[in-house]
Amino acid sequence: MAFVANLFNTYPALDAPEVQPEDDVNNEETREEKTYRNWMNSMGVKPFVNYIYEDLANGLIIFQLYDIIKPNSVNWSRVNQNLTDKQVQFKVKFLILDNCNYAIELGKQMNFKLVGIQGSNLQEKNKLYTLALVWQLMRAYILSLLQKLTGDGKKIDEKSIVEWANNKLKSAGKKTFINSFQDPVISDSRVICDLIDSIKPSSIKFDLLKTDDSVESKMDNARYAVSMARKIGARVFALPEDIVEVKQKMVMTIFATLMIIDYDTQRPSETQ
C-alpha cells in the first residue's frame, strides 16, 4: 500500500488544472479588468461576473450585452444555452466554440474592429482579445445612449464628444478645452471639473482643486472629479488613476457619460 501510494504521489497521471485558484485570479485583476467587470455587472447580466475571462468564455454574457446595446440583435435560437446538462458534456466544447464564433459574427455586424480575433480566442480565455471585444461593447453601449438622446440621426463618435465638450466649456465661459482624449491637460482634472460645473453650475468648489502639479495633487483632483461626476448622475466607471495617466479609452467614457447627463437634463425643457 505504501509503495502504491508513493507511486501515485510521484506519477498521479492527472491533468494540470485549467482554472487558477480564485484568490490568485482576483489578486491579479487589473484596473481595466475591474472597470469592465463593474460595467457589465451594472448592466444586470446573469450570472454575476466575477472573473472576466472565465465568465465570458462561453459567450452567454456577451450575448446579453449585445441584446442590451441593440435589442433583438441576438438570434437566441442560434445560442447554445444548455451547457450544464450531463447528456451534452461530451460535446460542450464544440457548443461553446459555436457560441464564441457567433459572438464574433455579431460584433462584425455591429462594425466592431475584430481583425484577427476568432471565437476560439474567447473560448481559450485570451486576455488581449477578450478585453478588445469588451471595450468595444462598452463603447457601443455608451454611444448608443448618446444616439438615442440626440435624436437627430447624427452619428456620435469620439470627435463629436470632444466638440460637444469644448462648446459646452466655451458657452459657460470656461477657459479650458481639450484637443483629444489623450490631451495631457486632462491629467490635473481641471477641465473635467470645469465641464461638470458647466453642466451643473456652482457644483464644483474650485478652491479644493490643487495646482502644484504633483502626482499626489493630481490624484486628489481626480478623486474629486470622479466623485462630483457621479454626484450629478454620471455613470462613471473609470478610476482616478485613469485620469491622471490620461488613459484614452477610460477618459473617453468619462466625457461621454457627462455628455449623456447634459443631454438628459435638457430633454424635459425641450418637450415642454
N, C-alpha and C positions, 0 to 999 in steps of 0.2 A: 504493500500500500504506500509506504514511504517512497519507494522507487517510482511508482506511477505518479504520485503527487509531485515529485520533483521533476519528472519528465514533463508533466502538464505545465508546471510553473515555467520551465525553460522554453518549451515549444508548444504553446497553447493552440496554435493554428487559428487564432481569432483575428478577424479583420480589425484594423485600427478604426476607432470611432470617427465618423464623418463630421459629427457635430461637436464643437468645442463646448466645454462646460459653460453654463450660463454666466457665471461670475466673470470668466475670462472675456467673454464676448462683451458683456456690459462695461467692463473696465476699459476696453479698447474703443468704445464709441467716440467718434469724433464730433466736433461741433456741427459739422454739416449733416452728419447722420442723425444727430439729435434733433436738429431743426426739421428735417424731412419727416422724421418719425412723429414729432409733435403735430406737424401739419396734417399728416394722414389720419392720425387719431382724432383730430378736431373735425375731420370730415365725417366721422361716425362710422368708419369702416369696421367690419367684423370678420374675424376676431381682432382684438386689440393688437396693435403692432408693438412688439417688444424688441425684436431683433430684425432689422430691415431685411437682410439677405436671406435669413431663414424663413421669415413670414411672407415674403413676396415671391419665393421660389416656385410656388405652384400656380401663380398668375391670378388667383381669385381676388385678392385685394386690389390688384392693378385693374381688373375689370370693373370693380366697384367705383374706382376713381374715374375711369373713363365715362361711366354712366352718370356720375355726378357732374363732370365737366360738360358733357354733351349727352343729355338724356336720350335714351333709346339708341345710342351708338353701338351698344354691345348686343350681338345676336346670342342670347343666352342658350339657345339650343345647340350652339357650337362649343359651349363651355363644359368641360368635364368637372362637375362639382362633387360627384361621389368618389372621393379619393380615400375613404376610410373603410369601405366595405371589404371584408376579408376575401370575398369572391373575386375582387378585381386587383388584389395586391400583386399578383404576378405580372400585371401589365401597367401598374400605376406609373412607372417611369415614363412610359410611352404616352399615357394620358396627360401627364404634367408637361411633357415636351410639346404636345399638341396645344395645350393652353398657352404656353410661353410663345410659341410661334404665332398664335392668333393675337396675342398681346402686342407683338412687334408689328404685325399686319395692321392692327388698328392704329398704332402710332403713326405709321406711314400714311394712313388715310387722313390723319389729322395734321399732316405735314411736319411731323417731328423729324429732327435730324438724327437718323439712326443708322448712318453709314457704318457698315462693319459689325453691327450688333445683330445677333441672332437669338432665337428663342433658347437655344442651349446655354447661352451666356447667363440668362436669368435662372434657368434650372440649376446651373452649376454654381450659383451664388457669386458670380463675378462682381466684385465691388465697383469697379470703374464703370461698367456698362449698366449695372443696376441703378447707380446714382445718376447716370446720364439720363436714363428714362424717367426716374422720379423727378428730377429737376424740371424736365420738360412738361411733366404732368402738373407740377406746382405752378409753373409759369403759365401754362394754358388755362388753368383754373382762375388765376388772378386776372389775366387778360380777358377771359370770358365774362367775369363780373363787370369789368370796365366797359366791355362792349355793350352789355345789357343796360348799364346806367347811362351811357352817352346816347344810345338810341338813335343815332344818326346814320348808322350803317358804315361809318368810317372805321377803317382798320386801326386797331390800337396796337402799338408796338413800343419798344424802349424809347425810340426817338419822340414819339407822341407824349410819353410821360415826362421826359426831360423838358420838352416845350411847354407842357402844362405847368410844371413846377416853376420854371423861370417866369412865365406870365403871371402866375399866382403871386410870386415874390415881388415882382415889379408893381403889380396892382396894389399891393399892400404897403408899398413904399420901402421895401427892404432893399439893401444894397448887395446882398449875397446872390449868387447864381451858380449853376453848375454847367459844365460842358458835356459831361457824360457821367455814368455811374462809376467810373474809375478816376474821377477828378479828385486829386489829393486834398482839395479844400473840404471835402466831406469828413475827413478824419477827425476834426475837432467838434463835429456835430452842430456847429452854429447854424449852418444852412438848413439843417433838419429842424432845429428849434424855430428858426425864422419861418419855415414853411408851416409848422404846427400853429404858430402864432398868427399866420396869415389866414389859416382855415378857421381857427377859433381865437379871435383877438383877446389879448390880455391873459391868455392861458399859460404863457411862459414867464417865469421870473428870471430875467436875463442877468440879474446880479448874482445868480447862483452859478452861472457859467464861468469856467476858469479859462484864463487866457495865456498861461505861461508856456503852452505848447509841449509840456512834458507828457509822456505816455500815461502817467497816473492821472493827470488832469484831463486828458482826452478820454480816458476810461470813465471818469466821473461824469463828464459831459454826456458821453454816450449812454450811460445808465439812465441819466435824467431824461435824455431824448426818447429812449425806448419807453420809459415809464409814462411820459406825457403823451406819446403817440397812442399808447394803449388806453390811457385815461380818456382821450377824446373819441375812443371807439375803434381805432385802427387795429386790425388783427395782425400784429407784428410777431413773426416767428424768428426773425433774425436776432442775434445776440449783440451786446455792446462791442464785443471784440471784432465782429464783422464790420462795424462802422469804423473803428479805429484803424483796422487793417485795410479798409476800403475794398472789401470782398464784393466784386461787381454783382454777382448774382443775388446775394443777400441784400445788398444796398438797393438794388432794383425793386425787390419785394417791399421794402420799407416805403419808398416813394410811391409805388403802385397802390399800396393799401391806404396811404394818405390821400391819394387821388380818389380812391373809392369813397372815402369819408366825405371829401369835398363835394363830389357829385351827388352823393346820397343826401347830404344835408340841404342841397339846393332843390331837390325834387319837390318837396311839399309846396314851396313858394311858387314853383313853376306851374303847378297844377291848379293853384287857386285862381 
